[in-house]
Amino acid sequence: MTKDLSTREIAESAKEAASVLAMLDEAEKNKLLLAISSELRLAQTEIEAANSLDLEAAKTSGLSDALIDRLDLSGKRFLSMCDAVLAVTKLPDPVGKEISKVERSDGLLLSKVRTPIGLIAIIYESRPNVTADAAVLCLKAGNCVILRGGKEAFRTNIAIGAAISKALNSCGLPESAVQVISNTDRETVKELAQLDGVVDLIIPRGGEQLIKAVVSMATVPVIKHYKGVCHVYVDKDADHSMAQSIIENGKCQRPGVCNAVETLLVHESIASEFLPELAIQLANKGVELRGCDRSHAICTEMKRATELDWETEYLDLILSVKIVDSLSDAISHINKYGSHHSDCIVTRDQSAAQKFLRAVDSAAVYHNASTRFTDGGEFGLGAEIGISTDKLHARGPMGLEELTTYKYLCFGSGQIRA
């Protein structure tokens, strides 16, 4: 429990536990993760009951359907969370992995190896599965973690945290290794973000407003992405049926997530043929289209897009549409208005695809595939800790390796520097 401790006391107790976690071998970590999965399943009734109360409160407070969808942890989603814990046990432990090795002429051996970061604080909203995902990934990478979720998932997060504490205790490990902050006071976030020398890294997960707020107050390093303005560009040589499938999946499967498509770009030579069919398809899915003047001229039922639409993350069944004159124009639009998250080209032209893949400055760039794959699980990383649009030290979906840093192990036989 954290309610009787100050934020600094919580962090300092976690920091002490970090030295214990750093010494665990892979078998010991996997034993802990198996215990966490077991405790979560045993607590399913309590966790789902807490989640039901959170969902009821969210609906009463008027949260959007997309945000309520993120909050829901019932049924298959609960089981998926437990399965994600087990999946991490099957991933290789990155700690101690040798990145490179150099032997100097004097015989001094320099080995660069992965090592835990130490104490990580995760600030997040809505999705309560992050509580379990973040905990197990941090633990497998040898880190301790402080979890501060949003008020909308408060009850669910506490219930998940209680199950994780039981697992730590059953394995003879300090419960302070994973701590769920038991208040929703915003001042706690500021305090965490400024605990230099105690907290080693902050990872905010949530909406752009939350992430910018954390960055603005943080003196501790932050890994982040502000938003997901993802694009699909349908090239003049695209397979139309494939493009329609990719767009529908990217927009409609889960519109409230950061890898959903927000803007469609269409080459001018195919727009008059392609857009009317797509508009009917998406209308049947309840998607609102907001088009440029040329798109609106082809499909007059579209709303007219404004300049703001090109940089908006809707997180809803809304798609902005723009006709472009060339591949170069599509690339320029994406690099100007995009969020450097995930962008796709649909084309049969390999040369055009290669140009797009090289020139688009995003963490994940796709050829003929949905942007919805930008996810730690889909990338084979296990349950992800988040997605970074930074370029240092991690980019794209973040898994175990991104939760480590490195150090040099130097082996000598009495060498001294001349």
MIVORO-231840 format. One record per residue (C-alpha): residue number from 1; x, y, z. Coordinates in Angstrom, 2 decimals. Each point is the difference from the previous one (the first is absolute). Layout:
BEGIN
<r n="NUM" xx="X" yy="Y" zz="Z"/>
...
//
This chain:
BEGIN
<r n="1" xx="0.00" yy="0.00" zz="0.00"/>
<r n="2" xx="1.21" yy="3.52" zz="-0.79"/>
<r n="3" xx="-2.68" yy="2.20" zz="1.54"/>
<r n="4" xx="1.94" yy="0.73" zz="3.19"/>
<r n="5" xx="3.31" yy="0.73" zz="-1.72"/>
<r n="6" xx="1.19" yy="3.16" zz="-1.72"/>
<r n="7" xx="0.90" yy="-0.18" zz="-3.67"/>
<r n="8" xx="3.70" yy="0.19" zz="0.85"/>
<r n="9" xx="-0.33" yy="-2.79" zz="2.56"/>
<r n="10" xx="-1.78" yy="-2.18" zz="-2.57"/>
<r n="11" xx="2.73" yy="0.66" zz="-2.54"/>
<r n="12" xx="2.86" yy="-0.53" zz="2.44"/>
<r n="13" xx="-1.43" yy="-3.35" zz="1.14"/>
<r n="14" xx="-0.31" yy="-1.04" zz="-3.65"/>
<r n="15" xx="3.57" yy="1.13" zz="-0.67"/>
<r n="16" xx="1.23" yy="-2.26" zz="2.81"/>
<r n="17" xx="-1.90" yy="-2.92" zz="-1.51"/>
<r n="18" xx="1.62" yy="0.66" zz="-3.39"/>
<r n="19" xx="3.31" yy="-1.40" zz="1.22"/>
<r n="20" xx="-1.79" yy="-3.25" zz="0.92"/>
<r n="21" xx="-1.75" yy="-0.23" zz="-3.37"/>
<r n="22" xx="3.22" yy="0.65" zz="-1.90"/>
<r n="23" xx="1.54" yy="-3.16" zz="1.49"/>
<r n="24" xx="-2.78" yy="-2.39" zz="-1.07"/>
<r n="25" xx="0.79" yy="-2.49" zz="-2.73"/>
<r n="26" xx="-2.37" yy="-0.87" zz="-2.82"/>
<r n="27" xx="-1.50" yy="-3.03" zz="1.76"/>
<r n="28" xx="-0.77" yy="2.04" zz="3.12"/>
<r n="29" xx="-1.62" yy="2.74" zz="-2.06"/>
<r n="30" xx="-2.14" yy="-2.49" zz="-1.91"/>
<r n="31" xx="-1.07" yy="-1.64" zz="3.27"/>
<r n="32" xx="-1.19" yy="3.42" zz="1.17"/>
<r n="33" xx="-1.90" yy="0.67" zz="-3.21"/>
<r n="34" xx="-1.72" yy="-3.38" zz="0.20"/>
<r n="35" xx="-1.05" yy="0.86" zz="3.55"/>
<r n="36" xx="-1.38" yy="3.35" zz="-1.21"/>
<r n="37" xx="-2.04" yy="-1.69" zz="-2.72"/>
<r n="38" xx="-1.36" yy="-2.48" zz="2.55"/>
<r n="39" xx="-0.91" yy="2.70" zz="2.52"/>
<r n="40" xx="-1.73" yy="2.06" zz="-2.68"/>
<r n="41" xx="-2.14" yy="-2.96" zz="-1.02"/>
<r n="42" xx="-0.85" yy="-0.74" zz="3.63"/>
<r n="43" xx="-1.05" yy="3.62" zz="0.42"/>
<r n="44" xx="-2.05" yy="0.16" zz="-3.21"/>
<r n="45" xx="-3.32" yy="0.44" zz="1.81"/>
<r n="46" xx="1.33" yy="2.85" zz="2.13"/>
<r n="47" xx="1.78" yy="1.70" zz="-2.91"/>
<r n="48" xx="-3.01" yy="-0.20" zz="-2.33"/>
<r n="49" xx="-2.27" yy="1.28" zz="2.77"/>
<r n="50" xx="2.32" yy="2.98" zz="0.49"/>
<r n="51" xx="0.08" yy="0.53" zz="-3.76"/>
<r n="52" xx="-3.80" yy="-0.06" zz="-0.15"/>
<r n="53" xx="-0.13" yy="2.82" zz="2.55"/>
<r n="54" xx="2.56" yy="1.99" zz="-2.02"/>
<r n="55" xx="-2.00" yy="-0.52" zz="-3.20"/>
<r n="56" xx="-3.23" yy="1.10" zz="1.70"/>
<r n="57" xx="1.69" yy="3.15" zz="1.31"/>
<r n="58" xx="1.51" yy="0.72" zz="-3.43"/>
<r n="59" xx="-3.39" yy="-0.20" zz="-1.70"/>
<r n="60" xx="-1.57" yy="2.22" zz="2.65"/>
<r n="61" xx="2.75" yy="2.60" zz="-0.44"/>
<r n="62" xx="-0.59" yy="0.12" zz="-3.77"/>
<r n="63" xx="3.26" yy="-1.50" zz="-1.28"/>
<r n="64" xx="-0.03" yy="-0.73" zz="-3.75"/>
<r n="65" xx="-0.71" yy="-3.51" zz="-1.27"/>
<r n="66" xx="3.61" yy="-0.27" zz="-1.20"/>
<r n="67" xx="1.38" yy="0.76" zz="3.47"/>
<r n="68" xx="-2.48" yy="-2.34" zz="1.66"/>
<r n="69" xx="1.13" yy="-2.71" zz="-2.41"/>
<r n="70" xx="3.59" yy="0.52" zz="1.18"/>
<r n="71" xx="-1.13" yy="-0.36" zz="3.60"/>
<r n="72" xx="-1.89" yy="-3.28" zz="-0.44"/>
<r n="73" xx="1.89" yy="-3.01" zz="1.40"/>
<r n="74" xx="-2.79" yy="-2.57" zz="0.02"/>
<r n="75" xx="-0.14" yy="-3.48" zz="-1.49"/>
<r n="76" xx="2.50" yy="-0.69" zz="-2.74"/>
<r n="77" xx="1.97" yy="3.15" zz="0.73"/>
<r n="78" xx="0.66" yy="-1.14" zz="3.55"/>
<r n="79" xx="1.18" yy="-3.39" zz="-1.24"/>
<r n="80" xx="2.14" yy="1.69" zz="-2.65"/>
<r n="81" xx="1.68" yy="2.02" zz="2.74"/>
<r n="82" xx="0.83" yy="-3.21" zz="1.89"/>
<r n="83" xx="1.23" yy="-1.67" zz="-3.18"/>
<r n="84" xx="2.22" yy="3.01" zz="-0.70"/>
<r n="85" xx="1.71" yy="-0.58" zz="3.35"/>
<r n="86" xx="0.71" yy="-3.61" zz="-0.97"/>
<r n="87" xx="1.27" yy="1.12" zz="-3.41"/>
<r n="88" xx="2.69" yy="2.10" zz="1.66"/>
<r n="89" xx="1.35" yy="-3.10" zz="1.78"/>
<r n="90" xx="0.78" yy="-1.45" zz="-3.42"/>
<r n="91" xx="2.03" yy="3.03" zz="-1.07"/>
<r n="92" xx="3.78" yy="-0.12" zz="0.46"/>
<r n="93" xx="1.35" yy="1.99" zz="2.92"/>
<r n="94" xx="1.92" yy="2.97" zz="-1.42"/>
<r n="95" xx="1.99" yy="0.65" zz="3.18"/>
<r n="96" xx="3.62" yy="-1.06" zz="-0.41"/>
<r n="97" xx="-0.32" yy="-0.35" zz="-3.77"/>
<r n="98" xx="3.25" yy="0.99" zz="-1.68"/>
<r n="99" xx="-0.48" yy="2.77" zz="-2.56"/>
<r n="100" xx="3.62" yy="0.22" zz="-1.12"/>
<r n="101" xx="3.51" yy="-0.97" zz="1.07"/>
<r n="102" xx="3.38" yy="1.56" zz="-0.68"/>
<r n="103" xx="3.41" yy="-1.31" zz="0.98"/>
<r n="104" xx="2.71" yy="2.64" zz="0.10"/>
<r n="105" xx="3.52" yy="-0.66" zz="-1.18"/>
<r n="106" xx="1.14" yy="-0.18" zz="3.62"/>
<r n="107" xx="-2.50" yy="-2.77" zz="0.74"/>
<r n="108" xx="-2.56" yy="2.14" zz="1.88"/>
<r n="109" xx="-3.43" yy="-1.42" zz="-0.90"/>
<r n="110" xx="-2.97" yy="2.43" zz="-0.21"/>
<r n="111" xx="-3.42" yy="-1.63" zz="-0.03"/>
<r n="112" xx="-3.14" yy="2.12" zz="-0.52"/>
<r n="113" xx="-2.98" yy="-1.69" zz="1.67"/>
<r n="114" xx="-3.65" yy="0.78" zz="0.72"/>
<r n="115" xx="-0.92" yy="0.94" zz="3.55"/>
<r n="116" xx="-3.22" yy="1.11" zz="1.75"/>
<r n="117" xx="-0.86" yy="3.70" zz="-0.01"/>
<r n="118" xx="-0.95" yy="-0.15" zz="3.68"/>
<r n="119" xx="-3.20" yy="1.74" zz="1.10"/>
<r n="120" xx="-2.58" yy="0.90" zz="-2.63"/>
<r n="121" xx="-3.18" yy="2.00" zz="0.57"/>
<r n="122" xx="-2.92" yy="-0.57" zz="-2.38"/>
<r n="123" xx="-2.67" yy="2.74" zz="-0.21"/>
<r n="124" xx="-3.03" yy="-1.20" zz="-1.95"/>
<r n="125" xx="-3.69" yy="0.43" zz="-0.69"/>
<r n="126" xx="-3.04" yy="-2.17" zz="-0.61"/>
<r n="127" xx="1.42" yy="-3.41" zz="-0.86"/>
<r n="128" xx="0.27" yy="-2.05" zz="3.21"/>
<r n="129" xx="1.78" yy="-2.86" zz="-1.80"/>
<r n="130" xx="3.01" yy="2.35" zz="-0.05"/>
<r n="131" xx="0.33" yy="-0.64" zz="3.73"/>
<r n="132" xx="0.80" yy="-3.67" zz="-0.60"/>
<r n="133" xx="1.82" yy="0.49" zz="-3.31"/>
<r n="134" xx="2.33" yy="2.66" zz="1.37"/>
<r n="135" xx="0.69" yy="-1.91" zz="3.20"/>
<r n="136" xx="1.00" yy="-3.27" zz="-1.64"/>
<r n="137" xx="2.12" yy="1.61" zz="-2.71"/>
<r n="138" xx="1.87" yy="2.12" zz="2.53"/>
<r n="139" xx="0.51" yy="-3.00" zz="2.28"/>
<r n="140" xx="1.25" yy="-2.25" zz="-2.83"/>
<r n="141" xx="2.54" yy="2.70" zz="-0.92"/>
<r n="142" xx="1.12" yy="0.18" zz="3.64"/>
<r n="143" xx="-1.64" yy="3.33" zz="0.80"/>
<r n="144" xx="-2.27" yy="1.15" zz="2.78"/>
<r n="145" xx="-3.02" yy="2.09" zz="-0.96"/>
<r n="146" xx="-2.37" yy="2.59" zz="1.41"/>
<r n="147" xx="-3.38" yy="0.03" zz="-1.73"/>
<r n="148" xx="-2.22" yy="3.05" zz="0.06"/>
<r n="149" xx="-3.20" yy="-0.56" zz="-1.96"/>
<r n="150" xx="-2.88" yy="2.35" zz="-0.71"/>
<r n="151" xx="-3.00" yy="0.51" zz="2.25"/>
<r n="152" xx="-2.30" yy="-1.65" zz="-2.55"/>
<r n="153" xx="1.68" yy="-3.41" zz="0.63"/>
<r n="154" xx="0.89" yy="0.58" zz="3.64"/>
<r n="155" xx="-1.88" yy="-2.97" zz="1.49"/>
<r n="156" xx="1.17" yy="-2.44" zz="-2.68"/>
<r n="157" xx="3.64" yy="1.05" zz="0.32"/>
<r n="158" xx="-0.03" yy="-0.43" zz="3.78"/>
<r n="159" xx="-1.51" yy="-3.48" zz="-0.34"/>
<r n="160" xx="2.63" yy="-1.05" zz="-2.56"/>
<r n="161" xx="2.76" yy="1.46" zz="2.16"/>
<r n="162" xx="-1.21" yy="-2.02" zz="3.00"/>
<r n="163" xx="0.31" yy="-3.23" zz="-2.00"/>
<r n="164" xx="3.53" yy="0.93" zz="-1.09"/>
<r n="165" xx="0.97" yy="0.75" zz="3.61"/>
<r n="166" xx="-1.18" yy="-3.46" zz="1.04"/>
<r n="167" xx="2.16" yy="-1.55" zz="-2.71"/>
<r n="168" xx="3.09" yy="1.95" zz="1.08"/>
<r n="169" xx="-0.57" yy="-1.04" zz="3.60"/>
<r n="170" xx="-0.46" yy="-3.65" zz="-0.92"/>
<r n="171" xx="3.35" yy="0.07" zz="-1.80"/>
<r n="172" xx="1.79" yy="1.57" zz="2.96"/>
<r n="173" xx="0.57" yy="3.29" zz="-1.82"/>
<r n="174" xx="-0.66" yy="3.54" zz="1.30"/>
<r n="175" xx="-3.54" yy="1.16" zz="-0.75"/>
<r n="176" xx="1.47" yy="3.48" zz="-0.52"/>
<r n="177" xx="1.39" yy="-1.24" zz="-3.34"/>
<r n="178" xx="-3.41" yy="0.77" zz="-1.56"/>
<r n="179" xx="-2.07" yy="2.79" zz="1.51"/>
<r n="180" xx="-3.32" yy="1.33" zz="-1.20"/>
<r n="181" xx="-0.51" yy="3.56" zz="1.22"/>
<r n="182" xx="-3.19" yy="-0.04" zz="2.05"/>
<r n="183" xx="-1.07" yy="3.59" zz="-0.71"/>
<r n="184" xx="-0.86" yy="2.02" zz="-3.07"/>
<r n="185" xx="1.49" yy="3.28" zz="1.19"/>
<r n="186" xx="1.74" yy="1.70" zz="-2.94"/>
<r n="187" xx="2.65" yy="1.32" zz="2.34"/>
<r n="188" xx="1.25" yy="-3.59" zz="0.30"/>
<r n="189" xx="0.89" yy="-0.02" zz="-3.69"/>
<r n="190" xx="2.03" yy="3.19" zz="0.38"/>
<r n="191" xx="1.81" yy="-1.41" zz="3.01"/>
<r n="192" xx="0.87" yy="-3.22" zz="-1.82"/>
<r n="193" xx="1.17" yy="1.88" zz="-3.07"/>
<r n="194" xx="2.44" yy="2.04" zz="2.06"/>
<r n="195" xx="1.60" yy="-2.72" zz="2.13"/>
<r n="196" xx="3.42" yy="0.22" zz="-1.63"/>
<r n="197" xx="2.38" yy="-2.62" zz="1.27"/>
<r n="198" xx="-2.84" yy="-2.22" zz="1.22"/>
<r n="199" xx="-2.28" yy="-0.52" zz="-3.01"/>
<r n="200" xx="2.12" yy="-0.90" zz="-3.03"/>
<r n="201" xx="-2.59" yy="0.30" zz="-2.76"/>
<r n="202" xx="-3.59" yy="1.18" zz="-0.53"/>
<r n="203" xx="-2.21" yy="-1.56" zz="-2.68"/>
<r n="204" xx="-3.34" yy="1.80" zz="-0.45"/>
<r n="205" xx="-2.75" yy="-1.89" zz="-1.84"/>
<r n="206" xx="-3.22" yy="1.74" zz="-0.93"/>
<r n="207" xx="-1.31" yy="3.02" zz="-1.82"/>
<r n="208" xx="2.08" yy="2.85" zz="-1.35"/>
<r n="209" xx="-1.05" yy="2.33" zz="2.82"/>
<r n="210" xx="1.24" yy="-2.40" zz="2.68"/>
<r n="211" xx="3.32" yy="-0.67" zz="-1.74"/>
<r n="212" xx="0.73" yy="3.69" zz="-0.59"/>
<r n="213" xx="-0.82" yy="0.75" zz="3.63"/>
<r n="214" xx="2.45" yy="-2.65" zz="1.20"/>
<r n="215" xx="2.74" yy="1.20" zz="-2.36"/>
<r n="216" xx="-0.49" yy="3.64" zz="1.05"/>
<r n="217" xx="0.55" yy="-0.76" zz="3.68"/>
<r n="218" xx="2.53" yy="-2.82" zz="-0.20"/>
<r n="219" xx="3.65" yy="0.23" zz="0.98"/>
<r n="220" xx="0.28" yy="-3.79" zz="-0.23"/>
<r n="221" xx="0.53" yy="-1.38" zz="-3.57"/>
<r n="222" xx="-3.28" yy="-0.67" zz="-1.87"/>
<r n="223" xx="-0.75" yy="-2.38" zz="-2.89"/>
<r n="224" xx="-3.20" yy="0.89" zz="-1.79"/>
<r n="225" xx="-2.23" yy="0.39" zz="-3.00"/>
<r n="226" xx="-2.43" yy="2.89" zz="-0.07"/>
<r n="227" xx="-2.63" yy="-1.40" zz="-2.33"/>
<r n="228" xx="-0.62" yy="-2.36" zz="-2.88"/>
<r n="229" xx="-0.92" yy="1.84" zz="-3.19"/>
<r n="230" xx="0.47" yy="-3.01" zz="-2.27"/>
<r n="231" xx="-0.42" yy="0.06" zz="-3.78"/>
<r n="232" xx="-0.81" yy="-2.35" zz="-2.83"/>
<r n="233" xx="1.13" yy="1.18" zz="-3.43"/>
<r n="234" xx="-1.72" yy="-1.75" zz="-2.92"/>
<r n="235" xx="2.39" yy="0.26" zz="-2.94"/>
<r n="236" xx="-0.99" yy="0.11" zz="-3.65"/>
<r n="237" xx="1.10" yy="-3.64" zz="-0.38"/>
<r n="238" xx="-1.85" yy="-1.30" zz="3.05"/>
<r n="239" xx="-2.18" yy="-3.10" zz="0.11"/>
<r n="240" xx="-3.32" yy="1.68" zz="0.82"/>
<r n="241" xx="-1.48" yy="-2.95" zz="1.85"/>
<r n="242" xx="3.11" yy="-0.31" zz="2.16"/>
<r n="243" xx="-0.01" yy="3.72" zz="0.71"/>
<r n="244" xx="-3.65" yy="-0.08" zz="1.07"/>
<r n="245" xx="0.68" yy="-2.89" zz="2.37"/>
<r n="246" xx="3.06" yy="1.69" zz="1.54"/>
<r n="247" xx="-1.85" yy="3.30" zz="0.48"/>
<r n="248" xx="-3.06" yy="-1.62" zz="1.57"/>
<r n="249" xx="2.16" yy="-2.02" zz="2.38"/>
<r n="250" xx="2.15" yy="3.00" zz="0.90"/>
<r n="251" xx="-2.98" yy="2.25" zz="0.68"/>
<r n="252" xx="-2.76" yy="-2.27" zz="1.25"/>
<r n="253" xx="1.46" yy="-2.92" zz="1.93"/>
<r n="254" xx="0.83" yy="2.13" zz="3.06"/>
<r n="255" xx="-0.30" yy="3.71" zz="-0.81"/>
<r n="256" xx="1.01" yy="1.12" zz="3.50"/>
<r n="257" xx="3.62" yy="-1.19" zz="-0.15"/>
<r n="258" xx="3.17" yy="1.79" zz="-1.04"/>
<r n="259" xx="0.72" yy="-2.20" zz="-3.03"/>
<r n="260" xx="-3.42" yy="0.56" zz="-1.59"/>
<r n="261" xx="-0.05" yy="1.84" zz="-3.33"/>
<r n="262" xx="-1.03" yy="3.65" zz="0.22"/>
<r n="263" xx="0.80" yy="1.31" zz="-3.51"/>
<r n="264" xx="-0.37" yy="-1.56" zz="-3.44"/>
<r n="265" xx="2.04" yy="1.30" zz="-2.93"/>
<r n="266" xx="-1.02" yy="-1.03" zz="-3.54"/>
<r n="267" xx="1.87" yy="0.54" zz="-3.26"/>
<r n="268" xx="-1.95" yy="2.35" zz="-2.27"/>
<r n="269" xx="0.02" yy="-2.42" zz="-2.96"/>
<r n="270" xx="-2.14" yy="-2.60" zz="1.82"/>
<r n="271" xx="-2.02" yy="2.20" zz="2.36"/>
<r n="272" xx="-3.16" yy="0.25" zz="-2.12"/>
<r n="273" xx="-0.22" yy="-3.78" zz="-0.26"/>
<r n="274" xx="1.26" yy="-0.96" zz="3.45"/>
<r n="275" xx="-1.66" yy="2.47" zz="2.37"/>
<r n="276" xx="-3.71" yy="-0.59" zz="-0.81"/>
<r n="277" xx="0.28" yy="-3.75" zz="0.68"/>
<r n="278" xx="1.99" yy="0.58" zz="3.16"/>
<r n="279" xx="-2.46" yy="2.64" zz="1.23"/>
<r n="280" xx="-2.87" yy="-2.48" zz="-0.24"/>
<r n="281" xx="2.04" yy="-2.70" zz="1.76"/>
<r n="282" xx="0.97" yy="2.29" zz="2.88"/>
<r n="283" xx="-3.46" yy="1.54" zz="0.29"/>
<r n="284" xx="-1.31" yy="-3.50" zz="0.69"/>
<r n="285" xx="2.47" yy="-0.14" zz="2.88"/>
<r n="286" xx="-1.16" yy="3.34" zz="1.40"/>
<r n="287" xx="3.12" yy="1.94" zz="-1.02"/>
<r n="288" xx="-0.28" yy="3.77" zz="-0.51"/>
<r n="289" xx="2.21" yy="1.27" zz="-2.86"/>
<r n="290" xx="1.51" yy="3.49" zz="-0.07"/>
<r n="291" xx="1.46" yy="0.76" zz="-3.40"/>
<r n="292" xx="2.06" yy="2.63" zz="-1.77"/>
<r n="293" xx="-1.72" yy="2.05" zz="-2.72"/>
<r n="294" xx="0.88" yy="-2.51" zz="-2.73"/>
<r n="295" xx="-1.19" yy="-2.94" zz="2.11"/>
<r n="296" xx="-3.23" yy="1.83" zz="0.77"/>
<r n="297" xx="-0.58" yy="0.64" zz="-3.69"/>
<r n="298" xx="0.10" yy="-3.77" zz="-0.62"/>
<r n="299" xx="-1.96" yy="-1.00" zz="3.11"/>
<r n="300" xx="-2.26" yy="2.91" zz="0.89"/>
<r n="301" xx="-1.30" yy="-1.76" zz="3.13"/>
<r n="302" xx="3.40" yy="0.54" zz="1.62"/>
<r n="303" xx="0.40" yy="2.80" zz="2.46"/>
<r n="304" xx="2.63" yy="2.55" zz="-1.00"/>
<r n="305" xx="3.31" yy="-0.43" zz="1.78"/>
<r n="306" xx="1.78" yy="2.94" zz="1.60"/>
<r n="307" xx="3.73" yy="0.49" zz="0.48"/>
<r n="308" xx="-0.41" yy="-1.24" zz="3.56"/>
<r n="309" xx="-1.34" yy="-3.36" zz="-1.19"/>
<r n="310" xx="3.34" yy="-0.96" zz="-1.55"/>
<r n="311" xx="1.69" yy="0.01" zz="3.40"/>
<r n="312" xx="-2.86" yy="-1.36" zz="2.10"/>
<r n="313" xx="0.00" yy="-3.36" zz="1.76"/>
<r n="314" xx="-3.74" yy="-0.71" zz="0.03"/>
<r n="315" xx="0.03" yy="-3.26" zz="1.98"/>
<r n="316" xx="-3.46" yy="-0.48" zz="-1.46"/>
<r n="317" xx="-1.77" yy="-1.12" zz="-3.18"/>
<r n="318" xx="1.12" yy="3.10" zz="-1.92"/>
<r n="319" xx="2.43" yy="0.00" zz="-2.94"/>
<r n="320" xx="1.48" yy="2.99" zz="-1.81"/>
<r n="321" xx="0.55" yy="-0.44" zz="-3.73"/>
<r n="322" xx="2.35" yy="1.88" zz="-2.30"/>
<r n="323" xx="0.80" yy="-0.43" zz="-3.68"/>
<r n="324" xx="3.69" yy="0.45" zz="-0.84"/>
<r n="325" xx="1.66" yy="0.47" zz="-3.37"/>
<r n="326" xx="2.98" yy="-2.28" zz="0.55"/>
<r n="327" xx="1.87" yy="-2.36" zz="2.29"/>
<r n="328" xx="2.28" yy="2.88" zz="0.96"/>
<r n="329" xx="-3.02" yy="2.09" zz="1.02"/>
<r n="330" xx="-1.26" yy="-2.88" zz="2.16"/>
<r n="331" xx="3.37" yy="-0.32" zz="1.74"/>
<r n="332" xx="0.19" yy="3.76" zz="0.56"/>
<r n="333" xx="-3.50" yy="0.06" zz="1.50"/>
<r n="334" xx="0.77" yy="-2.87" zz="2.38"/>
<r n="335" xx="3.29" yy="1.47" zz="1.17"/>
<r n="336" xx="-1.65" yy="3.39" zz="0.57"/>
<r n="337" xx="-3.25" yy="-1.00" zz="1.69"/>
<r n="338" xx="0.69" yy="-3.49" zz="1.33"/>
<r n="339" xx="1.13" yy="-1.00" zz="3.46"/>
<r n="340" xx="2.88" yy="-2.25" zz="-1.11"/>
<r n="341" xx="-1.91" yy="-3.02" zz="1.30"/>
<r n="342" xx="-1.21" yy="-2.36" zz="-2.76"/>
<r n="343" xx="-0.66" yy="0.62" zz="-3.69"/>
<r n="344" xx="-0.78" yy="-2.26" zz="-2.97"/>
<r n="345" xx="0.24" yy="-0.02" zz="-3.78"/>
<r n="346" xx="-2.21" yy="-2.30" zz="-2.07"/>
<r n="347" xx="1.55" yy="-0.63" zz="-3.40"/>
<r n="348" xx="1.21" yy="-2.67" zz="-2.42"/>
<r n="349" xx="2.89" yy="2.23" zz="-1.02"/>
<r n="350" xx="3.07" yy="-1.21" zz="1.91"/>
<r n="351" xx="1.99" yy="3.11" zz="-0.90"/>
<r n="352" xx="-2.71" yy="2.26" zz="1.42"/>
<r n="353" xx="-0.23" yy="-2.15" zz="3.11"/>
<r n="354" xx="3.76" yy="0.20" zz="0.60"/>
<r n="355" xx="-0.03" yy="3.77" zz="-0.37"/>
<r n="356" xx="-2.88" yy="0.27" zz="2.48"/>
<r n="357" xx="1.68" yy="-2.34" zz="2.51"/>
<r n="358" xx="3.25" yy="1.99" zz="-0.13"/>
<r n="359" xx="-1.48" yy="3.50" zz="0.00"/>
<r n="360" xx="-2.83" yy="-0.17" zz="2.54"/>
<r n="361" xx="1.44" yy="0.96" zz="3.39"/>
<r n="362" xx="-2.07" yy="-2.25" zz="2.26"/>
<r n="363" xx="0.70" yy="-2.70" zz="2.54"/>
<r n="364" xx="-1.83" yy="-2.63" zz="-2.09"/>
<r n="365" xx="-0.50" yy="0.26" zz="-3.76"/>
<r n="366" xx="-2.10" yy="-2.59" zz="-1.83"/>
<r n="367" xx="-0.33" yy="-1.26" zz="-3.55"/>
<r n="368" xx="-3.34" yy="-1.69" zz="-0.71"/>
<r n="369" xx="-0.91" yy="-0.67" zz="3.65"/>
<r n="370" xx="-2.16" yy="1.58" zz="2.69"/>
<r n="371" xx="1.50" yy="2.48" zz="2.45"/>
<r n="372" xx="-1.84" yy="-1.93" zz="2.72"/>
<r n="373" xx="3.00" yy="-2.34" zz="0.24"/>
<r n="374" xx="2.07" yy="2.63" zz="1.83"/>
<r n="375" xx="-0.24" yy="-1.71" zz="3.33"/>
<r n="376" xx="2.47" yy="-1.81" zz="2.21"/>
<r n="377" xx="-1.92" yy="-3.27" zz="-0.10"/>
<r n="378" xx="-0.37" yy="0.07" zz="-3.77"/>
<r n="379" xx="3.70" yy="0.82" zz="-0.40"/>
<r n="380" xx="0.95" yy="-3.02" zz="2.11"/>
<r n="381" xx="1.12" yy="2.07" zz="2.98"/>
<r n="382" xx="-2.60" yy="-1.37" zz="2.41"/>
<r n="383" xx="-2.31" yy="2.40" zz="1.81"/>
<r n="384" xx="1.33" yy="3.44" zz="-0.88"/>
<r n="385" xx="0.95" yy="2.71" zz="2.45"/>
<r n="386" xx="-0.99" yy="2.70" zz="-2.47"/>
<r n="387" xx="0.85" yy="1.50" zz="-3.37"/>
<r n="388" xx="2.66" yy="2.65" zz="-0.43"/>
<r n="389" xx="0.21" yy="2.56" zz="-2.76"/>
<r n="390" xx="3.24" yy="1.30" zz="1.47"/>
<r n="391" xx="3.27" yy="-0.88" zz="-1.69"/>
<r n="392" xx="2.00" yy="-0.49" zz="3.23"/>
<r n="393" xx="0.22" yy="-2.49" zz="1.70"/>
<r n="394" xx="-2.97" yy="-1.99" zz="-1.33"/>
<r n="395" xx="-2.23" yy="0.30" zz="-3.07"/>
<r n="396" xx="-3.20" yy="-1.81" zz="-0.91"/>
<r n="397" xx="-1.54" yy="-2.74" zz="2.14"/>
<r n="398" xx="2.01" yy="-0.45" zz="3.19"/>
<r n="399" xx="0.61" yy="-3.45" zz="1.38"/>
<r n="400" xx="2.56" yy="-1.57" zz="2.29"/>
<r n="401" xx="3.16" yy="1.25" zz="-1.68"/>
<r n="402" xx="-1.29" yy="3.57" zz="0.10"/>
<r n="403" xx="-0.35" yy="-0.38" zz="3.78"/>
<r n="404" xx="3.72" yy="-0.54" zz="0.36"/>
<r n="405" xx="3.04" yy="2.20" zz="-0.39"/>
<r n="406" xx="3.57" yy="-1.27" zz="-0.29"/>
<r n="407" xx="3.28" yy="0.08" zz="1.78"/>
<r n="408" xx="3.56" yy="-1.05" zz="-0.80"/>
<r n="409" xx="1.58" yy="-2.95" zz="1.78"/>
<r n="410" xx="3.77" yy="0.39" zz="-0.21"/>
<r n="411" xx="2.21" yy="-3.05" zz="0.57"/>
<r n="412" xx="3.71" yy="0.48" zz="0.51"/>
<r n="413" xx="3.11" yy="-1.69" zz="1.27"/>
<r n="414" xx="1.73" yy="2.95" zz="1.61"/>
<r n="415" xx="-0.03" yy="2.45" zz="-2.94"/>
<r n="416" xx="0.68" yy="3.66" zz="0.80"/>
<r n="417" xx="-0.34" yy="2.99" zz="-2.29"/>
<r n="418" xx="3.26" yy="1.47" zz="-1.26"/>
//
